[in-house]
Amino acid sequence: MILVLSVMMWSAVACGQPVRDVGEGGLEPLPDSFSDTLSDYVAADDPGVVVYVGNDEEAYTAAYGLADLDAAIAVVPTDFFRIGSSSKPFVAAALLSLVEAGSLDLGDPIADYLPAEIVDNLANADTATVRQMLQMTSGIPDYLDTDAFLDAVDANPATFWTPAQVLRFAYDEPASFASGRGFYYSNSNYILAQIIIETLTGQSLAAALDTRVLGPAAITDCYLETEATFAANIVRGYDYGDDDSDDLVDVTTINDGVGLGDGGLVCTAAALAQFLPALFATEIIGSAMLSAMLDSVPSDSDAPYGLGIDVDPDGLYGLTVGHSGATSGFQAVMIYLPDEELSVVALTNFAESDVLEDIVYDVQDWWFE
Protein backbone atom coordinates (compact mmCIF):
# COMPACT_ATOMS: atom_id res chain seq x y z
CA MET A 1 0.00 0.00 0.00
CA ILE A 2 1.45 3.37 -1.06
CA LEU A 3 0.17 6.12 1.19
CA VAL A 4 1.66 9.49 1.99
CA LEU A 5 0.13 11.78 4.61
CA SER A 6 1.62 15.09 5.63
CA VAL A 7 0.51 17.86 7.94
CA MET A 8 0.79 21.22 6.19
CA MET A 9 1.75 22.94 9.44
CA TRP A 10 5.21 22.44 10.87
CA SER A 11 3.91 20.48 13.85
CA ALA A 12 5.67 17.83 15.88
CA VAL A 13 5.15 14.18 14.92
CA ALA A 14 5.12 11.59 17.67
CA CYS A 15 5.94 7.90 17.10
CA GLY A 16 6.13 8.45 13.35
CA GLN A 17 2.38 9.04 13.06
CA PRO A 18 0.75 12.01 11.31
CA VAL A 19 -0.84 14.30 13.87
CA ARG A 20 -3.55 16.92 13.98
CA ASP A 21 -3.04 20.22 15.76
CA VAL A 22 -5.99 20.79 18.07
CA GLY A 23 -4.78 24.05 19.55
CA GLU A 24 -4.05 24.36 23.27
CA GLY A 25 -5.42 20.87 23.83
CA GLY A 26 -2.26 19.45 22.26
CA LEU A 27 -1.91 16.89 19.48
CA GLU A 28 -3.94 13.85 18.60
CA PRO A 29 -3.42 11.18 15.93
CA LEU A 30 -4.89 11.90 12.54
CA PRO A 31 -8.09 9.81 12.37
CA ASP A 32 -7.88 6.61 10.36
CA SER A 33 -11.11 7.61 8.63
CA PHE A 34 -9.24 10.28 6.69
CA SER A 35 -6.46 7.92 5.66
CA ASP A 36 -8.98 5.30 4.62
CA THR A 37 -10.84 7.72 2.37
CA LEU A 38 -8.36 7.43 -0.48
CA SER A 39 -7.62 3.72 -0.16
CA ASP A 40 -11.37 3.08 -0.37
CA TYR A 41 -11.42 4.71 -3.81
CA VAL A 42 -8.01 4.11 -5.37
CA ALA A 43 -5.88 0.95 -5.63
CA ALA A 44 -2.23 1.26 -4.68
CA ASP A 45 -1.12 0.51 -8.26
CA ASP A 46 -3.64 2.88 -9.89
CA PRO A 47 -2.98 6.43 -11.06
CA GLY A 48 -2.89 8.65 -8.02
CA VAL A 49 -5.09 11.03 -6.08
CA VAL A 50 -3.96 13.95 -3.93
CA VAL A 51 -6.35 15.63 -1.49
CA TYR A 52 -5.98 18.83 0.49
CA VAL A 53 -8.33 20.06 3.21
CA GLY A 54 -7.81 22.97 5.54
CA ASN A 55 -8.08 26.58 6.62
CA ASP A 56 -5.68 29.14 8.07
CA GLU A 57 -5.42 27.26 11.35
CA GLU A 58 -4.85 23.69 10.23
CA ALA A 59 -4.51 21.85 6.95
CA TYR A 60 -3.71 18.35 5.72
CA THR A 61 -2.85 16.63 2.50
CA ALA A 62 -3.02 12.96 1.59
CA ALA A 63 -1.69 11.16 -1.49
CA TYR A 64 -2.41 7.63 -2.67
CA GLY A 65 -1.58 5.69 -5.82
CA LEU A 66 1.05 6.27 -8.48
CA ALA A 67 2.47 9.31 -10.23
CA ASP A 68 4.14 7.10 -12.84
CA LEU A 69 2.78 3.62 -13.56
CA ASP A 70 5.77 2.37 -15.54
CA ALA A 71 8.29 3.42 -12.93
CA ALA A 72 5.99 2.60 -9.98
CA ILE A 73 6.65 6.04 -8.46
CA ALA A 74 4.22 6.97 -5.70
CA VAL A 75 2.31 10.22 -5.94
CA VAL A 76 3.15 12.70 -3.16
CA PRO A 77 1.23 15.76 -1.92
CA THR A 78 3.67 18.19 -3.51
CA ASP A 79 3.27 16.79 -7.04
CA PHE A 80 2.09 19.07 -9.86
CA PHE A 81 -1.08 18.23 -11.84
CA ARG A 82 -2.86 19.81 -14.78
CA ILE A 83 -6.15 21.18 -13.44
CA GLY A 84 -8.19 21.65 -16.63
CA SER A 85 -11.21 23.91 -16.28
CA SER A 86 -10.45 24.65 -12.65
CA SER A 87 -8.27 27.27 -14.39
CA LYS A 88 -11.33 29.27 -15.46
CA PRO A 89 -11.81 31.19 -12.18
CA PHE A 90 -8.17 32.31 -12.40
CA VAL A 91 -8.69 33.65 -15.92
CA ALA A 92 -11.98 35.29 -14.94
CA ALA A 93 -10.27 36.97 -11.98
CA ALA A 94 -7.50 38.27 -14.24
CA LEU A 95 -10.04 39.80 -16.60
CA LEU A 96 -12.06 41.23 -13.73
CA SER A 97 -8.90 42.91 -12.45
CA LEU A 98 -8.77 44.70 -15.81
CA VAL A 99 -12.41 45.71 -15.44
CA GLU A 100 -11.55 47.04 -11.99
CA ALA A 101 -8.67 49.00 -13.50
CA GLY A 102 -11.01 50.60 -16.05
CA SER A 103 -9.55 48.87 -19.10
CA LEU A 104 -12.97 47.55 -20.11
CA ASP A 105 -16.49 47.07 -18.75
CA LEU A 106 -18.54 43.93 -18.17
CA GLY A 107 -21.25 45.33 -20.45
CA ASP A 108 -18.87 45.99 -23.33
CA PRO A 109 -19.26 43.96 -26.53
CA ILE A 110 -16.38 41.50 -26.77
CA ALA A 111 -16.12 42.47 -30.44
CA ASP A 112 -14.49 45.72 -29.31
CA TYR A 113 -11.43 43.75 -28.19
CA LEU A 114 -11.21 40.93 -30.74
CA PRO A 115 -9.65 40.60 -34.19
CA ALA A 116 -12.07 41.10 -37.07
CA GLU A 117 -11.49 37.54 -38.31
CA ILE A 118 -12.90 36.10 -35.10
CA VAL A 119 -15.84 38.51 -34.95
CA ASP A 120 -16.76 37.77 -38.57
CA ASN A 121 -16.53 33.97 -38.33
CA LEU A 122 -17.50 32.96 -34.79
CA ALA A 123 -21.23 32.93 -34.08
CA ASN A 124 -22.34 35.55 -31.51
CA ALA A 125 -18.86 37.06 -31.22
CA ASP A 126 -20.41 40.20 -32.70
CA THR A 127 -23.16 40.43 -30.05
CA ALA A 128 -21.92 38.89 -26.78
CA THR A 129 -20.75 41.06 -23.89
CA VAL A 130 -17.79 40.51 -21.60
CA ARG A 131 -20.14 39.40 -18.81
CA GLN A 132 -21.92 36.92 -21.08
CA MET A 133 -18.60 35.51 -22.24
CA LEU A 134 -17.40 34.89 -18.68
CA GLN A 135 -20.77 33.53 -17.53
CA MET A 136 -21.32 31.08 -20.41
CA THR A 137 -24.45 32.91 -21.54
CA SER A 138 -22.94 34.08 -24.84
CA GLY A 139 -24.25 31.17 -26.90
CA ILE A 140 -20.87 30.99 -28.65
CA PRO A 141 -20.09 27.49 -30.03
CA ASP A 142 -17.49 25.33 -28.31
CA TYR A 143 -14.42 24.36 -30.30
CA LEU A 144 -14.08 21.24 -28.13
CA ASP A 145 -17.46 20.01 -29.31
CA THR A 146 -16.22 19.66 -32.87
CA ASP A 147 -14.97 16.37 -34.28
CA ALA A 148 -12.55 18.35 -36.42
CA PHE A 149 -10.52 19.54 -33.43
CA LEU A 150 -10.33 16.08 -31.86
CA ASP A 151 -9.29 14.62 -35.23
CA ALA A 152 -6.60 17.28 -35.51
CA VAL A 153 -5.26 16.39 -32.06
CA ASP A 154 -5.17 12.71 -33.01
CA ALA A 155 -3.33 13.53 -36.23
CA ASN A 156 -0.90 15.99 -34.63
CA PRO A 157 -0.64 15.20 -30.91
CA ALA A 158 2.46 17.34 -30.43
CA THR A 159 0.98 20.55 -31.84
CA PHE A 160 1.07 23.44 -29.36
CA TRP A 161 -2.18 25.19 -30.17
CA THR A 162 -2.67 28.95 -30.14
CA PRO A 163 -5.97 30.62 -29.20
CA ALA A 164 -6.61 31.70 -32.79
CA GLN A 165 -5.97 28.19 -34.10
CA VAL A 166 -8.41 26.41 -31.80
CA LEU A 167 -11.16 28.99 -32.35
CA ARG A 168 -11.10 28.27 -36.08
CA PHE A 169 -12.58 24.84 -35.36
CA ALA A 170 -15.71 26.64 -34.11
CA TYR A 171 -15.96 28.95 -37.11
CA ASP A 172 -19.29 28.69 -38.93
CA GLU A 173 -20.77 26.48 -36.21
CA PRO A 174 -24.24 27.66 -35.15
CA ALA A 175 -24.82 29.64 -31.97
CA SER A 176 -26.68 27.80 -29.22
CA PHE A 177 -29.03 30.79 -28.70
CA ALA A 178 -29.03 34.55 -28.96
CA SER A 179 -26.50 36.08 -26.58
CA GLY A 180 -27.89 36.38 -23.06
CA ARG A 181 -30.83 34.05 -23.70
CA GLY A 182 -29.56 30.83 -22.15
CA PHE A 183 -26.64 28.93 -20.64
CA TYR A 184 -24.18 26.84 -22.63
CA TYR A 185 -20.82 25.79 -21.25
CA SER A 186 -18.50 26.66 -24.12
CA ASN A 187 -14.74 26.58 -23.67
CA SER A 188 -14.43 29.03 -26.55
CA ASN A 189 -15.52 31.78 -24.16
CA TYR A 190 -12.31 31.43 -22.17
CA ILE A 191 -10.16 31.29 -25.27
CA LEU A 192 -11.72 34.65 -26.13
CA ALA A 193 -11.02 35.85 -22.58
CA GLN A 194 -7.38 34.89 -23.07
CA ILE A 195 -7.18 36.93 -26.28
CA ILE A 196 -8.75 39.96 -24.59
CA ILE A 197 -6.41 39.74 -21.59
CA GLU A 198 -3.37 39.46 -23.82
CA THR A 199 -4.55 42.33 -26.02
CA LEU A 200 -5.21 44.69 -23.12
CA THR A 201 -2.10 43.85 -21.10
CA GLY A 202 0.40 43.31 -23.89
CA GLN A 203 1.48 40.20 -21.96
CA SER A 204 1.10 36.50 -22.52
CA LEU A 205 -1.68 34.94 -20.48
CA ALA A 206 0.98 33.19 -18.39
CA ALA A 207 2.59 36.52 -17.51
CA ALA A 208 -0.75 38.25 -16.93
CA LEU A 209 -1.84 35.51 -14.51
CA ASP A 210 1.45 35.83 -12.65
CA THR A 211 1.04 39.61 -12.41
CA ARG A 212 -2.67 39.86 -11.68
CA VAL A 213 -3.63 36.66 -9.85
CA LEU A 214 -0.84 34.40 -8.65
CA GLY A 215 1.48 37.18 -7.48
CA PRO A 216 -1.12 39.14 -5.47
CA ALA A 217 -2.31 35.89 -3.87
CA ALA A 218 1.28 34.77 -3.13
CA ILE A 219 0.65 31.48 -4.94
CA THR A 220 3.99 30.05 -6.05
CA ASP A 221 3.36 26.40 -6.98
CA CYS A 222 0.95 27.15 -9.80
CA TYR A 223 1.59 28.30 -13.38
CA LEU A 224 0.13 28.37 -16.85
CA GLU A 225 1.78 25.65 -18.90
CA THR A 226 3.64 26.95 -21.93
CA GLU A 227 5.51 25.38 -24.80
CA ALA A 228 8.72 25.82 -22.79
CA THR A 229 7.27 24.00 -19.75
CA PHE A 230 5.12 21.47 -21.62
CA ALA A 231 4.84 18.16 -19.72
CA ALA A 232 7.76 19.13 -17.47
CA ASN A 233 7.78 18.48 -13.72
CA ILE A 234 4.25 17.07 -13.64
CA VAL A 235 2.97 13.60 -12.84
CA ARG A 236 2.17 11.37 -15.79
CA GLY A 237 -1.45 11.54 -17.00
CA TYR A 238 -3.41 8.43 -18.02
CA ASP A 239 -6.46 7.48 -20.04
CA TYR A 240 -7.90 4.34 -21.56
CA GLY A 241 -6.55 3.37 -24.96
CA ASP A 242 -8.55 3.18 -28.18
CA ASP A 243 -8.81 -0.62 -28.22
CA ASP A 244 -11.80 -0.89 -25.84
CA SER A 245 -9.62 -2.57 -23.22
CA ASP A 246 -9.00 -1.52 -19.65
CA ASP A 247 -5.34 -0.85 -20.40
CA LEU A 248 -4.15 2.60 -19.39
CA VAL A 249 -2.13 4.75 -21.79
CA ASP A 250 0.23 7.59 -20.85
CA VAL A 251 -1.26 10.67 -22.56
CA THR A 252 0.88 13.32 -20.85
CA THR A 253 2.44 14.53 -24.09
CA ILE A 254 -0.76 14.56 -26.15
CA ASN A 255 -1.69 18.23 -26.50
CA ASP A 256 -5.46 18.73 -26.58
CA GLY A 257 -5.16 22.44 -25.81
CA VAL A 258 -2.57 22.56 -23.05
CA GLY A 259 -1.78 26.02 -21.74
CA LEU A 260 -4.85 27.78 -23.11
CA GLY A 261 -7.21 30.06 -21.21
CA ASP A 262 -9.96 27.48 -20.87
CA GLY A 263 -7.88 25.01 -18.86
CA GLY A 264 -4.14 25.53 -18.95
CA LEU A 265 -2.93 25.80 -15.36
CA VAL A 266 -0.69 23.36 -13.51
CA CYS A 267 -0.76 23.38 -9.69
CA THR A 268 -0.08 21.43 -6.56
CA ALA A 269 -3.10 20.69 -4.39
CA ALA A 270 -1.96 23.08 -1.65
CA ALA A 271 -1.34 25.89 -4.15
CA LEU A 272 -4.73 25.41 -5.77
CA ALA A 273 -6.32 25.55 -2.33
CA GLN A 274 -4.84 29.02 -1.79
CA PHE A 275 -6.71 30.62 -4.68
CA LEU A 276 -10.32 30.85 -3.52
CA PRO A 277 -9.48 32.04 0.02
CA ALA A 278 -7.30 34.76 -1.53
CA LEU A 279 -10.11 35.68 -3.89
CA PHE A 280 -12.58 36.03 -1.01
CA ALA A 281 -10.03 37.99 1.01
CA THR A 282 -10.01 40.50 -1.91
CA GLU A 283 -6.29 39.99 -2.44
CA ILE A 284 -6.84 39.62 -6.21
CA ILE A 285 -9.90 41.75 -6.98
CA GLY A 286 -11.93 44.08 -4.80
CA SER A 287 -15.30 43.40 -3.20
CA ALA A 288 -17.33 44.91 -6.06
CA MET A 289 -15.71 42.66 -8.64
CA LEU A 290 -15.99 39.67 -6.30
CA SER A 291 -19.73 40.32 -6.00
CA ALA A 292 -19.99 40.49 -9.78
CA MET A 293 -18.09 37.22 -10.07
CA LEU A 294 -20.47 35.48 -7.66
CA ASP A 295 -23.63 36.84 -9.36
CA SER A 296 -24.83 33.57 -10.86
CA VAL A 297 -27.35 32.21 -13.33
CA PRO A 298 -28.93 28.74 -13.58
CA SER A 299 -26.60 26.35 -15.37
CA ASP A 300 -26.80 22.88 -16.86
CA SER A 301 -25.26 21.40 -13.68
CA ASP A 302 -26.39 21.28 -10.07
CA ALA A 303 -24.82 24.63 -9.18
CA PRO A 304 -25.56 28.07 -10.63
CA TYR A 305 -22.68 29.63 -12.56
CA GLY A 306 -21.11 33.00 -11.90
CA LEU A 307 -18.27 34.57 -13.84
CA GLY A 308 -16.07 31.51 -14.21
CA ILE A 309 -17.15 29.92 -10.94
CA ASP A 310 -19.81 27.54 -9.59
CA VAL A 311 -21.85 29.10 -6.78
CA ASP A 312 -23.90 26.56 -4.82
CA PRO A 313 -25.92 28.07 -1.95
CA ASP A 314 -27.10 24.57 -0.97
CA GLY A 315 -23.77 22.80 -0.64
CA LEU A 316 -23.21 19.90 1.72
CA TYR A 317 -22.15 22.26 4.52
CA GLY A 318 -23.56 25.56 3.28
CA LEU A 319 -22.56 27.99 0.58
CA THR A 320 -19.93 26.34 -1.62
CA VAL A 321 -18.03 27.88 -4.51
CA GLY A 322 -15.48 26.33 -6.82
CA HIS A 323 -14.83 24.68 -10.15
CA SER A 324 -14.00 21.22 -11.44
CA GLY A 325 -11.77 20.47 -14.37
CA ALA A 326 -10.76 17.71 -16.75
CA THR A 327 -8.17 17.50 -19.48
CA SER A 328 -6.36 14.68 -21.22
CA GLY A 329 -5.05 12.45 -18.42
CA PHE A 330 -6.11 14.64 -15.49
CA GLN A 331 -9.04 15.78 -13.35
CA ALA A 332 -9.41 18.34 -10.58
CA VAL A 333 -12.01 19.56 -8.10
CA MET A 334 -11.58 22.64 -5.92
CA ILE A 335 -14.20 24.02 -3.56
CA TYR A 336 -14.32 26.67 -0.87
CA LEU A 337 -16.83 27.14 1.95
CA PRO A 338 -16.66 30.89 2.67
CA ASP A 339 -18.62 30.71 5.91
CA GLU A 340 -16.22 28.09 7.26
CA GLU A 341 -13.15 29.47 5.46
CA LEU A 342 -12.47 25.87 4.39
CA SER A 343 -10.77 24.74 1.19
CA VAL A 344 -10.94 21.24 -0.27
CA VAL A 345 -9.01 20.17 -3.36
CA ALA A 346 -8.76 16.78 -5.05
CA LEU A 347 -6.49 16.02 -8.01
CA THR A 348 -5.93 12.87 -10.06
CA ASN A 349 -3.81 11.83 -13.02
CA PHE A 350 -6.52 9.59 -14.49
CA ALA A 351 -8.86 11.15 -17.05
CA GLU A 352 -11.70 8.65 -16.54
CA SER A 353 -11.74 8.70 -12.75
CA ASP A 354 -15.22 8.96 -11.25
CA VAL A 355 -14.22 9.29 -7.60
CA LEU A 356 -13.12 12.89 -7.04
CA GLU A 357 -16.49 14.38 -6.14
CA ASP A 358 -17.21 11.50 -3.74
CA ILE A 359 -13.81 11.99 -2.12
CA VAL A 360 -14.48 15.70 -1.70
CA TYR A 361 -17.80 14.90 0.00
CA ASP A 362 -16.12 12.34 2.28
CA VAL A 363 -13.35 14.74 3.24
CA GLN A 364 -15.91 17.38 4.20
CA ASP A 365 -17.72 14.81 6.34
CA TRP A 366 -14.40 13.91 7.98
CA TRP A 367 -13.62 17.56 8.70
CA PHE A 368 -16.98 18.34 10.26
CA GLU A 369 -17.50 15.09 12.14
N, C-alpha and C positions, 0 to 999 in steps of 0.2 A: 504494500500500500504506500503510495507516494503522497504525502500530505505535508504541507508547509503552513504553519500558523505564525503570525508575528503581530505583536502589539505595536501600534503606530505611535506610542508614547515611549519615551526612554525610561521604562519602569524596570524594577528589579524582577528577576525570574528565579523562583525557588524550585529546587529539585528538578530543573530542566523542563518544567511545565510552563506553557503560556499562562499568563495571569491577567486578571482584569483589575484595573484601578477602581476602587470603590470609595475614593476620597479618604476622609479621616478614619474611616472604619478599617483601613488597611487593604490588603490584597486577598483575592480569592481565586481559585482555579477557574480558568475559562470553562464554561459549561460544555459537557460533551455534546449537548444538543446542537451547538453551533458547529463543532467539528464534523458531526455526523451529517449535517445538511448537504455538504458537497459529495461525500461518499455515497449518499443515498441516490444521487442523480448521475454521477459520473464514475466510470470504471477507471481503475488506476492506470490502465494502458490506453485510455481514450485521449483525444485532444482535451486540453485543459480548460479549467474555469478558475477565474480569480474573482473574489468578492471583497468589497470594502463596505463597512458600516461604521458610522460614527458622527460625532459632533466636535465642537471645540474642546470638550472636556475629556473625551475618551474615544478611541477609534481602533478598529481591528481589521486586519485583512486575513483571508484564507485562500490558499491555492491548492488545487487538486488536479491530477492528470498530467498530461505531457505537453511540453512546448514544442517538441520535435519527436515525431513518432519513430523515424528511422534511427535516430541517435539515442532514443529513450531518455531524453533530457526532461527532467521534471519542470513544470511551470512553477514560477515563484511570484510572490506578490508584486515585485518590482518590474516584472516583464512589461514590454510595450505591445499594445494591440491596436489594430485599426478599429475605429469605432463607428464607421459608416454614418448613418443619418443622425446619430447623436451629435454630429458636428454642426447640424443646422442651427441650434440655439447660439453657438459661437458666432456663426456668420451673421445671424440676425442681430446679435448684440453689436457687432462691428458696424453694421449699416445703421443701426439706431444711434450709435455714437456720432455718426456723420449727420444724422437728422438733428441731434442735440446741438451739434456745432454749427447748424444753419446751412450745411452744404446742400441739403435737399429737404423735401417735406414728404410726410407719409401720403399725402393726397396728390402728389405729383404723378403725372403719367410717366411710366418707366421709359416710354419712347424718347423722352427728353434726354436720356442718359445712355442710349443704346445706339450702336451703329445702324445705319439705314438698312443694310442687308438683313439684319435680324428683324427689324420692325416690319419690313416688307414681306418676309417669308414665314414668320412664326405667328400662328393664329393668336389673336388677342394681344400681341405685343404692342399694338397700336392703341389699345384702349385701357389696359390694366394699369392700376396705380401701384405705387411702391407698397402700400399696405396690403393690397390684394395679392401681390406677388409673395410677400413674406407669409401671408396667412393662408395660402393655397386656395384662394377664392378667385384667382385670375382666370381660370378655365384654360390656361395654356397647356398644350399637349406635352406629354412626358417622353423625352427621348429614350428613357429606359423601357418604355412600353413597346418599342418598335423592334421587330425581328431583325431589321437591317443593322441596328447597332450591335445586337448580340452576335449576329453573323460576322460582323467586322471584328469583334473581339476574338471570336474563334479563329478567324483567318489571320489575325495579326495580334497575338496575345501580348507582344512586347511594346506595342504602340503606347506612347505617353500622350494621352489625349489633351487637347486644349479646350477651353470653354466653347469657342466658336466651332470647332470640329464636331463636338457632341451635339450641339444644338441643331446642326444641319440635318441630323437624323429625324428631327421633329418638324422640319420644314414641310409645309403643305399638308400636315396632318390636321384634322378638324379640331376646333375648340370643343371642350366639353360642355360649355354653356357661355352665355354672355358674361363678361367680367363682372364679378360681384354678385352673381345670381346663383351661386352654389358652392360646394366644396369638392375639390379634386386634388388629391395628393400627387403633385407633379414635381419631380426632381428638377425639371427645367427651370422652375422658379428660382432655385438657389444657384444654378449656373448663371442666370441673369443677375442675381444679387452679387455674385463674384465679379462679373464684368463691371457693374456699377461701382462697386467698392474700388476696384483697380483703376477705373477711369477717374474717379473723384480724388483718390489719394495719390495717384501716380506710383503706387507701390504694387508689388505682387500681393496676392491674397495672403500668402504665408507671412510676408512682412507686415501687412496691415493687421493681421490677427495678433502678431507679436506686439505691435505698437498699441493697439486699441483694446485688446481683450486679455491676452495672456500676461503681458507685462503689468498692467494695472492690477490684475488679480494675483500677481506673484506666483503664477503657475509655470513651473519650469519643465516638468516632465510631460510635455504635450506640445505637438507641433504639427503643422500641415505638411504632409508628405510631398516631396518634390522629386523631380527626375534625379537630382543629386543624392537624395536620401531613399530612393525607391527600394523597398524590401530590405532595408538595412536596419539592424538592431531590433527587429521585431520577432515575435514567435512565428513559427510556421503556421500557415492557414490551410485548412482542409475542407474538402467537399467530396461528395460521392462522384465516382467516375461516370462516364457515359454508357457503360455496358450493363446497366440495370443490376449491378451487383452491390454488395455492401462494402466493397473495398473503398478505402479512403485515398484521395489523391491530393498531393501537395499543390495548392493553387496560389501560393504566395506571390509568384512572379507573373501571374496572369493579370493584366491591367484592364479592369472593367470600369475605369474612370477614377483611378487612384489620384488623390491630391486635388480633386475638384471641390467646388463650393458646396455641393450637395452631400458630401460625405467623406472628406479627405483627411481628417485628423487622425493622428496616432497618439495614444496616451497610455500612461499607467492608470490603474484603478484609483489610486490615491490622488493622482493629479486630476483626473476627471471629476472626482468627488469634490474638488475645491471650487469648481466653476459655479454651480448654482448658489452655494452660500455667498460667494463673492458678488454674484449678480444681485442677490437680494440685499446685500449689505451696501448696495449702490457704489461698489468699487469700480464698476465698468461703465455703467450708465446711471443717470440720475433717477429719482423717483418717478418723474413724469414719464420718462421713456420706459421704465420698468412697468408702470401701470398700462401703458400702451401695449407692451409686449404680452402682458397677461390678459388683455381684453380678448376673449375667445369667442369662437363661433362653433356650432355643432359640426362634428366631423364624421368621417365614415368609420371611426373606431369608437371605443368606449368613452374616451375623454375628449372634451372640446379642445379646439386648437387655437392657440394664440399666434403671435408672430414668431414662428419657428419653435414653438414649445407646446407640449400637452399640458392642459390645466384641468385637473380632475378634482372638483370640490368634494367628491364622495369617495375619496381613496380609502384604503383599508384602515388607516389611522388618521383620517382627516384630509384636509387639502394637500394634494400631491401634485407636483409639477415635475416635468422631465422630458425625456425623449429616448426612444430606442433606436437602434441602428443595425443594419446588416449590409455586408459587402462580401465579395468573393472570399470565402474562407473564414469569415469573422462575424460575430454578433456582439452587441452591447446593449445594456439597459442602464440608464442613470435616472434616479429620482431624488427629489428633495421634499421634505415635509417642513414647510416654513414655520409652522406653529411649534414644532418640536426641534427645529434647527438640526434635523437629521438628514444625512446623505446616505444613500445606498447605491452601490454600483456593482454590476456583474458583467464580466467580459468572458468571451470564449473564442477559441480559434477553430471552431467547427461551424460551418455555414448552415448546416441543417439541424443544429441543436434546437430542441423544443423545451429546454428546461430553465432558461434564464428567468422568465417571469415568475415561475413557481419558486425558484430559489430566492428571488427578491421578496416575495411574500413570506417565505419561511424565515428569512433573516429579520424582517420586521417583527414577526411574531416572537422570535427569539429575543430581540431587543426589548420589546415591551412586556415580556412575560414577567 
